[in-house]
Amino acid sequence: MSDETAALRRQFPLLAQAGGTLHYLDNAATGQIHEAALDAMVQHERYARGNVLRAGHRLAQTATLAYQRARGQVAQFLNAAHPDEIVFTSGATAALNLVAQAYADLCKPGDEIVVSVAEHHSNLIPWQQLRDRAGVGLRFVPLGAGARLDLSGLRALVGRRCRLIALTHASNVTGAVTDVGPVVEQARAVGAHVLLDGAQRAPHGPVDVRALGVDFYVFSGHKCYGPGGVGVLWGRGEFLDAMPPSATGGGMVERVTLERADYAAPPRRFEAGTPPVAQAVGLGEALAWMSRQDWPRIERRLAGLTARLIEGLLAVPRLHLAGPLDARDRVPVVSFWLEGLHSHDVCQVLDGLGVALRGGHHCAQPLMQALGTDAVSRASLALYNGDDDVDALLAGVREAVRILA
Ligand code: PLP
């Protein structure tokens, strides 16, 4: 392990405590929490705990300032035009449902939503529900070479009735990063909006939503070295303004009578009830820490590790890789399956060797079907992973084959 990797691991309490006994390669499911996020949450709960955006007493004001500061940190991470474009949710799933429910009101029967066959269920089922409730058509971007999204038929797929294209920014199974440029171009040509599910891209460094040219972006805190129970919806100000709330209740209104409620402006309109304040504070610190890292350097290191991992896996007989073989435009997520062996058994053997990775359909059953398997084992790397983790994984896979085959 390099000095750089060792220094990073020391900043993640669970990894620091585990020493060399844990090879954590399930970062696409949940990353480890950074000490800055954990400390900020503990400090907040100990010294600044109060409800936010409601009371005038000092503690409540301190809590409100901390909560709004976190909103600003998220806005910086995404290069959003204004902190008010940041809505805190309980996670990427909740953020996607929020947008889908709003579109149920904004769409007319016969309108269309475009998603892809590679989506996580969280960016598929809310749109299926919208189809069933609002009579909206669903169309799917297929898989192309190297299990990347095939965008060549976009013009035919995205027609005049398309209201929204909702795609994964990076696949949680193949690691492939979506080429967003042509998607935005085609959306603009027909007046549709673009939503990116950034759950797997955000953990790999700051995102520039304005440079991407998209309209909505979602991600989860627990995959970005922050706490669980918090996530983000970013939306262009004018679009959030036009959206109805999906959840209603306290904190999201200006005035209520027995007959009606006047909703507050975004982001409060979308944050009914007491929000996850400490979690937001922790996420803000995690993203601020991420924003200070040297991402081009980290990317180069992780691309090298990913290439070595792929090369090592391809040397294992009867192993199939799910996704692009090259390191271009991909995040360090590598999925594979072994003929005749179930991924759960493979992962169990690896767990016994101290290597944590996940097996199964990864909440992407349509993608599994497109790949021709029902389950894969997935190794997902984060910035604290090193050569030792890749070596342990490759040795573990060979051992699993020896034991199970
Ligand atoms: N989208 C993608 C691509 C994911 O990988 C995940 C989680 O694995 C989600 C959405 C849902 O995230 P969460 O469970 O944090 O809401």
Boltz pocket constraint, residues with backbone or C-beta under 6 A from the ligand:
constraints:
  - pocket:
      binder: B
      contacts: [[A, 28], [A, 29], [A, 90], [A, 91], [A, 92], [A, 93], [A, 94], [A, 120], [A, 122], [A, 123], [A, 168], [A, 170], [A, 171], [A, 172], [A, 197], [A, 199], [A, 200], [A, 220]]
      max_distance: 6.0
